[in-house]
Amino acid sequence: MGSIRDTMFSDKFIFSDKSPIVTIQLHPSDYELTLKKLLIYYGDRHSDNSVFYWNNGYKNLVKLSLEKQKLRYNPIPNDRPYHNPLTLIPVQKLPGLYIFDNLLDFALLSTAEKSVRESQIYNCVNRLSHQSGVQVVLLGEWIQLSPKLRLKLDQIQLSLPTGQDISKTLEAELKQKPTVKLISACQGLSWGDIYHELANFESVSDLESLAQEFLNLKHNILNNSELNLEYFSDIDIPRIGGNDLLNQFLFDKLIKLNEPSAAQYGLKPPKAMLFVGPPGTGKSLTAKMTAKTLGYTLMGMSFGDILGSDNPDRIVFRLLELAESMGKVVLFLDDWDKGLADWESGGAARRIVQKFLTWMQEHSSPVITIATVNRIELLPAELIRRFDDGGIWMLDLPHRGAIYEIFNIYLSKCFPQQFLHTNPESVDNTPWTFEQWVELIDEAEECTPVEIADVVNNCLIDWYCNQYEQVRTKGKETPKIEFNYLLNKVTQINKASVRASESIQAMRNNAWFAKPASSLDTSLFKLPEEALLGGG
């Protein structure tokens, strides 16, 4: 008793003989499938097949039966009034399996009501321990038992299926080997969702269409889940300007360690990376590029959103379970420094970070955690250490060479006819002279990559809005940009780095041990040493 066992629907429910009451934590869409499995399992072991069910929508117990793979809820006569649903178990007259829902929703109860409910369950365990022929199952989506009850009850968690579990199940159900795309589409879904979709899809032999149905289902479910996940659109630029050292790590190490052959040598990709730096320096864009390069799914969630949820512990449990189930995921945790100011005093922030600490150390799934912070000094030392394998990287404001590269990335995207064939090492293929670029870069110094991207995009917006209606509606004009127009727009940027210069310098000072994401500027636009030193 007291232990929590993980199981899958491919497993049988093996109840322990140590406790007459078992709790099963499951996903919302798993209820009907769970009832069917319990009914079949109990019926195989007992000839009378007496399985009863109750939730707070029923006044009395109902008897479960299965007809043509459909559950039937058959009322049984019982006119006795009750105050405790557990007293509905007529132990001596009607042995069997009793399944109760809603009894473990402690979060909906007052403190006094919770105490009474726990005592009722505790007393029921003691009463049934001296009887035979009765097994009780308590269902719940989030089960948090008091220490007193944890010692008395057996606990089961129905986890999300892994890729291997899904592959075996699909092969058995479809009578053919599933495709990799189909298995991947199912990862992150509960067993109930998978079985329900299989039963309702008209042509299970069309694996391509079936995979798309599962992808659509997963997208709808996750978009409307309590996790409030941030889904990022596909990256629309070919590369990220600047941050060459971080990009080198990504392409020279991370991608290679993700190759199947690396596992033959006992090598694995790092579990976690930490990005430090001012807002707008490309932390989320780099996480997006990392996921795209690796072919991983990107899941994002703000640490502030976790702490602000009604039940942070449940959110973290579901988030990590989902990431492990989906596999090959970049788990992007934004703004980790938010909410950690009271770390030493305990509370939800401390519990959540401790959960992440344990998981980051012990999990073996192909999940790479990328977290971002502005104020690294707020992170406890034990959390910072978890990022040593992938590295702690400082993403700072771009130097002059990186500014040129960033401009050309977004100019090529918005004004492709003029800038499609630009070369980061030369200005020969650009429509502007070296002197013009120097003037533009001078004005753009201390801009963030986001500010540069925004100003170029706004120039495209202005170009479109300035066209006559008949020109706009035809959509055949090629966007063009004039140097002086862009230069004027850059001069109007209210640079965030200037407004928050002291706090940005504090970020650099506190992250002195972080690896620089960019090397020193060696571009054509590098200022001479005397200019850097202020000499004449």
DOMAR-932213 format. One record per residue (C-alpha): residue number from 1; residue in one letter; y negated, z negated, x. Coordinates in nm, 2 decimals, always signed. Layout:
residues N
  pos  code       v       w       u
  NUM     A       Y       Z       X
...
END
This chain:
residues 536
  pos  code       v       w       u
    1     M   +0.00   +0.00   +0.00
    2     G   -0.36   +0.04   +0.10
    3     S   -0.32   +0.37   +0.29
    4     I   -0.46   +0.70   +0.18
    5     R   -0.23   +1.00   +0.19
    6     D   -0.35   +1.36   +0.20
    7     T   -0.14   +1.60   +0.01
    8     M   -0.15   +1.96   -0.13
    9     F   -0.03   +2.12   -0.45
   10     S   +0.24   +2.28   -0.24
   11     D   +0.38   +1.93   -0.18
   12     K   +0.55   +1.72   -0.43
   13     F   +0.39   +1.40   -0.55
   14     I   +0.60   +1.14   -0.38
   15     F   +0.50   +0.80   -0.52
   16     S   +0.55   +0.49   -0.31
   17     D   +0.77   +0.22   -0.45
   18     K   +0.53   -0.05   -0.32
   19     S   +0.28   -0.02   -0.60
   20     P   +0.32   +0.06   -0.97
   21     I   -0.04   +0.21   -0.97
   22     V   -0.14   +0.52   -0.77
   23     T   -0.49   +0.66   -0.75
   24     I   -0.53   +1.04   -0.70
   25     Q   -0.87   +1.17   -0.59
   26     L   -0.91   +1.54   -0.68
   27     H   -1.15   +1.82   -0.74
   28     P   -1.29   +1.88   -1.09
   29     S   -1.10   +2.21   -1.13
   30     D   -0.77   +2.05   -1.03
   31     Y   -0.72   +1.82   -1.33
   32     E   -0.51   +2.05   -1.55
   33     L   -0.30   +2.17   -1.26
   34     T   -0.25   +1.80   -1.15
   35     L   -0.13   +1.71   -1.50
   36     K   +0.11   +2.00   -1.50
   37     K   +0.25   +1.90   -1.16
   38     L   +0.28   +1.54   -1.26
   39     L   +0.46   +1.63   -1.58
   40     I   +0.70   +1.86   -1.41
   41     Y   +0.77   +1.62   -1.12
   42     Y   +0.82   +1.32   -1.35
   43     G   +1.04   +1.52   -1.59
   44     D   +1.26   +1.63   -1.30
   45     R   +1.32   +1.27   -1.21
   46     H   +1.35   +1.12   -1.56
   47     S   +1.55   +1.26   -1.86
   48     D   +1.32   +1.12   -2.12
   49     N   +1.01   +1.29   -1.97
   50     S   +0.77   +1.03   -2.12
   51     V   +0.43   +1.12   -1.97
   52     F   +0.12   +0.98   -2.14
   53     Y   -0.24   +1.05   -2.09
   54     W   -0.58   +0.89   -2.17
   55     N   -0.94   +0.96   -2.10
   56     N   -1.25   +0.81   -2.26
   57     G   -1.25   +1.09   -2.52
   58     Y   -0.94   +0.95   -2.67
   59     K   -0.91   +0.63   -2.88
   60     N   -0.54   +0.60   -2.81
   61     L   -0.28   +0.75   -2.57
   62     V   -0.15   +1.10   -2.61
   63     K   +0.19   +1.23   -2.50
   64     L   +0.19   +1.53   -2.26
   65     S   +0.42   +1.83   -2.30
   66     L   +0.44   +2.17   -2.14
   67     E   +0.50   +2.47   -2.36
   68     K   +0.50   +2.82   -2.21
   69     Q   +0.30   +2.68   -1.91
   70     K   +0.03   +2.54   -2.14
   71     L   -0.04   +2.17   -2.17
   72     R   +0.00   +2.01   -2.51
   73     Y   -0.17   +1.68   -2.59
   74     N   +0.04   +1.52   -2.87
   75     P   -0.11   +1.22   -3.04
   76     I   +0.12   +0.92   -3.09
   77     P   +0.06   +0.66   -3.37
   78     N   -0.12   +0.35   -3.25
   79     D   -0.36   +0.17   -3.47
   80     R   -0.41   -0.13   -3.24
   81     P   -0.78   -0.18   -3.14
   82     Y   -0.83   -0.22   -2.77
   83     H   -1.10   -0.32   -2.52
   84     N   -0.91   -0.24   -2.20
   85     P   -0.74   +0.10   -2.19
   86     L   -0.47   -0.04   -1.96
   87     T   -0.34   -0.26   -2.25
   88     L   -0.23   +0.06   -2.42
   89     I   +0.08   +0.06   -2.19
   90     P   +0.36   -0.09   -2.41
   91     V   +0.57   -0.18   -2.12
   92     Q   +0.88   -0.31   -2.28
   93     K   +0.90   -0.05   -2.57
   94     L   +0.80   +0.27   -2.40
   95     P   +0.85   +0.31   -2.03
   96     G   +0.72   +0.63   -1.86
   97     L   +0.44   +0.77   -1.65
   98     Y   +0.09   +0.68   -1.77
   99     I   -0.21   +0.88   -1.65
  100     F   -0.56   +0.75   -1.69
  101     D   -0.89   +0.93   -1.63
  102     N   -1.24   +0.78   -1.61
  103     L   -1.13   +0.43   -1.52
  104     L   -1.25   +0.47   -1.16
  105     D   -1.60   +0.59   -1.24
  106     F   -1.75   +0.27   -1.10
  107     A   -2.08   +0.43   -1.02
  108     L   -2.15   +0.45   -1.40
  109     L   -2.09   +0.08   -1.45
  110     S   -2.31   -0.22   -1.41
  111     T   -2.22   -0.48   -1.15
  112     A   -2.07   -0.70   -1.42
  113     E   -1.87   -0.42   -1.58
  114     K   -1.74   -0.31   -1.24
  115     S   -1.61   -0.66   -1.17
  116     V   -1.43   -0.67   -1.51
  117     R   -1.28   -0.32   -1.46
  118     E   -1.15   -0.41   -1.11
  119     S   -1.00   -0.73   -1.24
  120     Q   -0.83   -0.54   -1.53
  121     I   -0.67   -0.30   -1.28
  122     Y   -0.58   -0.59   -1.05
  123     N   -0.41   -0.78   -1.33
  124     C   -0.23   -0.47   -1.44
  125     V   -0.07   -0.42   -1.10
  126     N   +0.05   -0.78   -1.11
  127     R   +0.19   -0.74   -1.46
  128     L   +0.37   -0.41   -1.38
  129     S   +0.51   -0.54   -1.05
  130     H   +0.76   -0.75   -1.26
  131     Q   +0.85   -0.46   -1.49
  132     S   +1.05   -0.15   -1.43
  133     G   +1.03   +0.20   -1.57
  134     V   +0.65   +0.23   -1.56
  135     Q   +0.43   +0.42   -1.32
  136     V   +0.05   +0.44   -1.36
  137     V   -0.17   +0.71   -1.21
  138     L   -0.55   +0.67   -1.21
  139     L   -0.74   +1.00   -1.16
  140     G   -1.09   +1.03   -1.02
  141     E   -1.32   +1.28   -0.84
  142     W   -1.46   +1.02   -0.60
  143     I   -1.26   +0.70   -0.56
  144     Q   -1.41   +0.41   -0.37
  145     L   -1.20   +0.10   -0.41
  146     S   -1.30   -0.26   -0.32
  147     P   -1.09   -0.42   -0.05
  148     K   -0.91   -0.62   -0.31
  149     L   -0.79   -0.31   -0.49
  150     R   -0.72   -0.11   -0.17
  151     L   -0.46   -0.36   -0.08
  152     K   -0.29   -0.34   -0.42
  153     L   -0.29   +0.04   -0.49
  154     D   -0.14   +0.34   -0.33
  155     Q   -0.39   +0.62   -0.28
  156     I   -0.36   +1.00   -0.26
  157     Q   -0.62   +1.26   -0.19
  158     L   -0.58   +1.61   -0.30
  159     S   -0.75   +1.80   -0.02
  160     L   -0.88   +2.16   -0.03
  161     P   -0.61   +2.40   +0.09
  162     T   -0.61   +2.53   +0.45
  163     G   -0.56   +2.89   +0.54
  164     Q   -0.20   +2.84   +0.62
  165     D   -0.13   +2.67   +0.28
  166     I   -0.31   +2.94   +0.10
  167     S   -0.11   +3.21   +0.28
  168     K   +0.22   +3.06   +0.18
  169     T   +0.12   +3.00   -0.18
  170     L   -0.02   +3.35   -0.23
  171     E   +0.29   +3.51   -0.08
  172     A   +0.51   +3.32   -0.32
  173     E   +0.29   +3.40   -0.62
  174     L   +0.21   +3.76   -0.54
  175     K   +0.56   +3.85   -0.40
  176     Q   +0.39   +4.02   -0.11
  177     K   +0.21   +3.92   +0.21
  178     P   -0.16   +3.85   +0.15
  179     T   -0.43   +4.02   +0.35
  180     V   -0.65   +3.83   +0.59
  181     K   -0.95   +3.91   +0.37
  182     L   -0.78   +3.76   +0.06
  183     I   -0.68   +3.44   +0.25
  184     S   -1.04   +3.40   +0.38
  185     A   -1.18   +3.46   +0.03
  186     C   -0.97   +3.17   -0.10
  187     Q   -1.06   +2.93   +0.17
  188     G   -1.31   +2.67   +0.04
  189     L   -1.17   +2.69   -0.32
  190     S   -0.96   +2.42   -0.48
  191     W   -0.60   +2.47   -0.58
  192     G   -0.71   +2.47   -0.95
  193     D   -0.96   +2.75   -0.89
  194     I   -0.70   +2.96   -0.70
  195     Y   -0.42   +2.93   -0.96
  196     H   -0.66   +2.98   -1.25
  197     E   -0.79   +3.31   -1.09
  198     L   -0.44   +3.43   -1.02
  199     A   -0.34   +3.37   -1.38
  200     N   -0.64   +3.56   -1.52
  201     F   -0.66   +3.85   -1.29
  202     E   -0.51   +4.16   -1.45
  203     S   -0.37   +4.34   -1.14
  204     V   -0.26   +4.10   -0.87
  205     S   -0.12   +4.39   -0.68
  206     D   -0.47   +4.52   -0.61
  207     L   -0.53   +4.28   -0.32
  208     E   -0.87   +4.43   -0.23
  209     S   -1.01   +4.37   -0.58
  210     L   -0.85   +4.03   -0.60
  211     A   -1.02   +3.93   -0.27
  212     Q   -1.35   +4.04   -0.41
  213     E   -1.29   +3.83   -0.73
  214     F   -1.22   +3.53   -0.52
  215     L   -1.53   +3.59   -0.31
  216     N   -1.75   +3.61   -0.62
  217     L   -1.59   +3.30   -0.77
  218     K   -1.65   +3.10   -0.44
  219     H   -2.01   +3.22   -0.43
  220     N   -2.07   +3.10   -0.78
  221     I   -1.90   +2.77   -0.74
  222     L   -2.07   +2.68   -0.41
  223     N   -2.41   +2.79   -0.53
  224     N   -2.38   +2.55   -0.82
  225     S   -2.21   +2.27   -0.65
  226     E   -2.35   +1.92   -0.58
  227     L   -2.37   +2.00   -0.21
  228     N   -2.69   +2.21   -0.26
  229     L   -2.59   +2.43   +0.03
  230     E   -2.84   +2.66   +0.19
  231     Y   -2.70   +3.01   +0.22
  232     F   -2.87   +3.24   +0.46
  233     S   -2.89   +3.61   +0.41
  234     D   -2.75   +3.85   +0.67
  235     I   -2.97   +3.86   +0.98
  236     D   -3.19   +4.17   +0.97
  237     I   -3.29   +4.20   +1.33
  238     P   -3.07   +4.32   +1.62
  239     R   -3.16   +4.04   +1.86
  240     I   -3.37   +3.73   +1.91
  241     G   -3.67   +3.75   +2.15
  242     G   -3.68   +3.50   +2.43
  243     N   -3.42   +3.22   +2.47
  244     D   -3.23   +3.43   +2.72
  245     L   -3.05   +3.13   +2.87
  246     L   -2.92   +3.03   +2.53
  247     N   -2.83   +3.38   +2.45
  248     Q   -2.64   +3.41   +2.78
  249     F   -2.44   +3.10   +2.69
  250     L   -2.37   +3.25   +2.35
  251     F   -2.24   +3.58   +2.48
  252     D   -2.09   +3.48   +2.82
  253     K   -1.91   +3.16   +2.71
  254     L   -1.91   +3.09   +2.33
  255     I   -1.78   +3.43   +2.22
  256     K   -1.52   +3.44   +2.50
  257     L   -1.39   +3.09   +2.43
  258     N   -1.35   +3.19   +2.06
  259     E   -1.10   +3.47   +2.17
  260     P   -0.74   +3.40   +2.07
  261     S   -0.63   +3.44   +2.43
  262     A   -0.84   +3.15   +2.54
  263     A   -0.61   +2.91   +2.35
  264     Q   -0.32   +3.01   +2.58
  265     Y   -0.51   +2.83   +2.85
  266     G   -0.59   +2.53   +2.64
  267     L   -0.95   +2.64   +2.60
  268     K   -1.15   +2.60   +2.28
  269     P   -1.51   +2.67   +2.18
  270     P   -1.75   +2.37   +2.19
  271     K   -1.76   +2.16   +1.88
  272     A   -2.13   +2.11   +1.86
  273     M   -2.48   +2.22   +1.99
  274     L   -2.81   +2.05   +1.94
  275     F   -3.14   +2.25   +1.92
  276     V   -3.47   +2.06   +1.99
  277     G   -3.81   +2.21   +1.96
  278     P   -4.12   +2.26   +1.75
  279     P   -4.09   +2.41   +1.40
  280     G   -4.09   +2.79   +1.40
  281     T   -3.94   +2.84   +1.74
  282     G   -3.62   +3.01   +1.60
  283     K   -3.37   +2.72   +1.57
  284     S   -3.23   +2.84   +1.23
  285     L   -3.25   +3.20   +1.34
  286     T   -3.04   +3.12   +1.65
  287     A   -2.78   +2.94   +1.44
  288     K   -2.77   +3.25   +1.21
  289     M   -2.73   +3.48   +1.51
  290     T   -2.45   +3.26   +1.65
  291     A   -2.26   +3.27   +1.32
  292     K   -2.30   +3.65   +1.30
  293     T   -2.20   +3.71   +1.66
  294     L   -1.88   +3.49   +1.62
  295     G   -1.80   +3.63   +1.28
  296     Y   -1.82   +3.28   +1.13
  297     T   -1.95   +3.17   +0.79
  298     L   -2.29   +2.99   +0.81
  299     M   -2.32   +2.68   +0.60
  300     G   -2.65   +2.50   +0.61
  301     M   -2.77   +2.16   +0.48
  302     S   -3.07   +1.95   +0.55
  303     F   -3.01   +1.59   +0.66
  304     G   -3.30   +1.49   +0.44
  305     D   -3.12   +1.64   +0.14
  306     I   -2.81   +1.45   +0.22
  307     L   -2.99   +1.12   +0.23
  308     G   -3.19   +1.20   -0.08
  309     S   -2.88   +1.28   -0.29
  310     D   -2.74   +1.03   -0.55
  311     N   -2.43   +0.97   -0.35
  312     P   -2.48   +1.06   +0.02
  313     D   -2.13   +0.94   +0.12
  314     R   -1.96   +1.17   -0.13
  315     I   -2.18   +1.46   -0.02
  316     V   -2.08   +1.42   +0.34
  317     F   -1.71   +1.39   +0.25
  318     R   -1.72   +1.71   +0.04
  319     L   -1.93   +1.90   +0.30
  320     L   -1.69   +1.82   +0.59
  321     E   -1.38   +1.88   +0.37
  322     L   -1.53   +2.22   +0.27
  323     A   -1.61   +2.32   +0.63
  324     E   -1.26   +2.23   +0.75
  325     S   -1.10   +2.41   +0.46
  326     M   -1.30   +2.73   +0.51
  327     G   -1.24   +2.74   +0.89
  328     K   -1.45   +2.95   +1.13
  329     V   -1.77   +2.80   +1.01
  330     V   -2.10   +2.72   +1.18
  331     L   -2.21   +2.40   +1.01
  332     F   -2.59   +2.41   +1.04
  333     L   -2.74   +2.06   +0.99
  334     D   -3.12   +2.09   +0.98
  335     D   -3.37   +1.81   +1.06
  336     W   -3.13   +1.55   +1.18
  337     D   -3.41   +1.32   +1.29
  338     K   -3.53   +1.28   +0.93
  339     G   -3.41   +0.95   +0.79
  340     L   -3.30   +0.80   +1.12
  341     A   -3.61   +0.58   +1.17
  342     D   -3.43   +0.28   +1.02
  343     W   -3.10   +0.36   +1.20
  344     E   -3.07   +0.02   +1.36
  345     S   -3.11   -0.16   +1.03
  346     G   -2.80   +0.01   +0.88
  347     G   -2.79   +0.16   +0.53
  348     A   -2.69   +0.51   +0.42
  349     A   -2.82   +0.69   +0.73
  350     R   -2.61   +0.48   +0.96
  351     R   -2.29   +0.52   +0.75
  352     I   -2.34   +0.90   +0.73
  353     V   -2.41   +0.94   +1.11
  354     Q   -2.10   +0.72   +1.18
  355     K   -1.90   +0.95   +0.96
  356     F   -2.02   +1.26   +1.15
  357     L   -1.96   +1.09   +1.48
  358     T   -1.60   +1.02   +1.40
  359     W   -1.54   +1.37   +1.25
  360     M   -1.71   +1.55   +1.54
  361     Q   -1.48   +1.37   +1.78
  362     E   -1.16   +1.40   +1.60
  363     H   -1.16   +1.73   +1.40
  364     S   -0.95   +2.02   +1.54
  365     S   -1.07   +2.29   +1.29
  366     P   -1.27   +2.59   +1.41
  367     V   -1.60   +2.45   +1.30
  368     I   -1.91   +2.45   +1.53
  369     T   -2.18   +2.21   +1.43
  370     I   -2.53   +2.32   +1.52
  371     A   -2.79   +2.05   +1.45
  372     T   -3.17   +2.07   +1.49
  373     V   -3.42   +1.80   +1.55
  374     N   -3.79   +1.77   +1.63
  375     R   -3.80   +1.41   +1.75
  376     I   -3.49   +1.36   +1.96
  377     E   -3.59   +1.01   +2.04
  378     L   -3.48   +0.90   +1.69
  379     L   -3.12   +1.00   +1.75
  380     P   -2.89   +0.72   +1.86
  381     A   -2.74   +0.77   +2.21
  382     E   -2.38   +0.78   +2.07
  383     L   -2.48   +1.08   +1.84
  384     I   -2.65   +1.27   +2.12
  385     R   -2.34   +1.24   +2.34
  386     R   -2.14   +1.44   +2.08
  387     F   -2.34   +1.75   +2.17
  388     D   -2.26   +1.74   +2.54
  389     D   -1.99   +2.01   +2.52
  390     G   -2.21   +2.28   +2.36
  391     G   -2.53   +2.15   +2.51
  392     I   -2.86   +2.02   +2.40
  393     W   -3.11   +2.30   +2.42
  394     M   -3.49   +2.30   +2.41
  395     L   -3.63   +2.59   +2.21
  396     D   -4.00   +2.59   +2.31
  397     L   -4.29   +2.82   +2.24
  398     P   -4.23   +3.17   +2.39
  399     H   -4.37   +3.27   +2.72
  400     R   -4.57   +3.59   +2.76
  401     G   -4.27   +3.82   +2.82
  402     A   -4.09   +3.68   +2.52
  403     I   -4.40   +3.73   +2.31
  404     Y   -4.39   +4.10   +2.40
  405     E   -4.02   +4.12   +2.31
  406     I   -4.07   +3.94   +1.98
  407     F   -4.35   +4.17   +1.88
  408     N   -4.14   +4.47   +1.95
  409     I   -3.84   +4.34   +1.76
  410     Y   -4.05   +4.30   +1.44
  411     L   -4.26   +4.60   +1.49
  412     S   -3.94   +4.81   +1.53
  413     K   -3.82   +4.66   +1.20
  414     C   -4.14   +4.71   +1.00
  415     F   -4.28   +5.03   +1.17
  416     P   -3.96   +5.20   +1.30
  417     Q   -4.12   +5.54   +1.36
  418     Q   -4.36   +5.40   +1.61
  419     F   -4.15   +5.13   +1.78
  420     L   -3.78   +5.21   +1.74
  421     H   -3.72   +5.31   +2.10
  422     T   -3.93   +5.04   +2.28
  423     N   -3.80   +4.89   +2.60
  424     P   -3.84   +4.52   +2.68
  425     E   -3.89   +4.61   +3.04
  426     S   -4.15   +4.88   +3.00
  427     V   -4.44   +4.99   +2.77
  428     D   -4.39   +5.36   +2.84
  429     N   -4.22   +5.42   +2.50
  430     T   -4.47   +5.22   +2.30
  431     P   -4.78   +5.37   +2.13
  432     W   -5.01   +5.13   +2.31
  433     T   -5.12   +5.09   +2.67
  434     F   -5.04   +4.81   +2.91
  435     E   -5.39   +4.69   +2.88
  436     Q   -5.37   +4.67   +2.50
  437     W   -5.05   +4.48   +2.52
  438     V   -5.21   +4.23   +2.76
  439     E   -5.50   +4.18   +2.52
  440     L   -5.26   +4.13   +2.22
  441     I   -5.04   +3.88   +2.42
  442     D   -5.35   +3.69   +2.53
  443     E   -5.44   +3.63   +2.17
  444     A   -5.08   +3.55   +2.07
  445     E   -5.02   +3.29   +2.33
  446     E   -4.90   +2.96   +2.18
  447     C   -4.78   +3.14   +1.86
  448     T   -4.43   +3.06   +1.74
  449     P   -4.18   +3.34   +1.68
  450     V   -4.21   +3.28   +1.31
  451     E   -4.59   +3.33   +1.32
  452     I   -4.55   +3.65   +1.51
  453     A   -4.29   +3.78   +1.26
  454     D   -4.51   +3.68   +0.97
  455     V   -4.82   +3.85   +1.10
  456     V   -4.63   +4.18   +1.16
  457     N   -4.47   +4.16   +0.81
  458     N   -4.81   +4.10   +0.66
  459     C   -4.94   +4.41   +0.82
  460     L   -4.66   +4.61   +0.65
  461     I   -4.76   +4.45   +0.32
  462     D   -5.12   +4.54   +0.37
  463     W   -5.03   +4.90   +0.46
  464     Y   -4.82   +4.94   +0.14
  465     C   -5.08   +4.77   -0.09
  466     N   -5.35   +4.99   +0.05
  467     Q   -5.17   +5.32   -0.05
  468     Y   -5.27   +5.50   -0.37
  469     E   -5.04   +5.44   -0.66
  470     Q   -4.89   +5.79   -0.66
  471     V   -4.81   +5.75   -0.29
  472     R   -4.65   +5.41   -0.34
  473     T   -4.43   +5.53   -0.62
  474     K   -4.30   +5.82   -0.43
  475     G   -4.20   +5.59   -0.14
  476     K   -4.19   +5.88   +0.11
  477     E   -4.47   +5.77   +0.34
  478     T   -4.39   +5.64   +0.68
  479     P   -4.55   +5.30   +0.76
  480     K   -4.79   +5.30   +1.05
  481     I   -4.99   +5.03   +1.22
  482     E   -5.31   +5.04   +1.43
  483     F   -5.35   +4.83   +1.74
  484     N   -5.69   +4.69   +1.64
  485     Y   -5.57   +4.60   +1.29
  486     L   -5.28   +4.39   +1.43
  487     L   -5.50   +4.24   +1.70
  488     N   -5.75   +4.13   +1.44
  489     K   -5.47   +3.97   +1.23
  490     V   -5.34   +3.78   +1.53
  491     T   -5.68   +3.64   +1.60
  492     Q   -5.68   +3.49   +1.25
  493     I   -5.36   +3.29   +1.30
  494     N   -5.41   +2.92   +1.26
  495     K   -5.16   +2.83   +1.53
  496     A   -4.94   +2.54   +1.44
  497     S   -4.90   +2.46   +1.81
  498     V   -5.27   +2.41   +1.85
  499     R   -5.29   +2.19   +1.54
  500     A   -5.00   +1.97   +1.67
  501     S   -5.04   +2.00   +2.04
  502     E   -5.00   +1.63   +2.11
  503     S   -4.68   +1.60   +1.90
  504     I   -4.53   +1.91   +2.06
  505     Q   -4.60   +1.77   +2.41
  506     A   -4.43   +1.45   +2.30
  507     M   -4.12   +1.65   +2.19
  508     R   -4.10   +1.81   +2.54
  509     N   -4.14   +1.47   +2.71
  510     N   -3.87   +1.30   +2.50
  511     A   -3.63   +1.60   +2.55
  512     W   -3.67   +1.62   +2.92
  513     F   -3.29   +1.62   +2.97
  514     A   -3.23   +1.92   +2.74
  515     K   -3.14   +2.26   +2.88
  516     P   -3.42   +2.52   +2.86
  517     A   -3.33   +2.80   +2.62
  518     S   -3.55   +3.04   +2.81
  519     S   -3.58   +3.11   +3.18
  520     L   -3.92   +3.14   +3.36
  521     D   -4.13   +3.44   +3.28
  522     T   -4.06   +3.73   +3.51
  523     S   -4.19   +4.01   +3.29
  524     L   -4.47   +4.26   +3.34
  525     F   -4.70   +4.03   +3.15
  526     K   -4.65   +3.72   +3.36
  527     L   -4.98   +3.56   +3.47
  528     P   -5.04   +3.55   +3.84
  529     E   -5.00   +3.21   +4.01
  530     E   -5.37   +3.17   +4.06
  531     A   -5.43   +3.21   +3.69
  532     L   -5.16   +2.96   +3.61
  533     L   -5.32   +2.71   +3.85
  534     G   -5.67   +2.78   +3.74
  535     G   -5.78   +2.91   +4.08
  536     G   -6.04   +3.18   +4.15
END
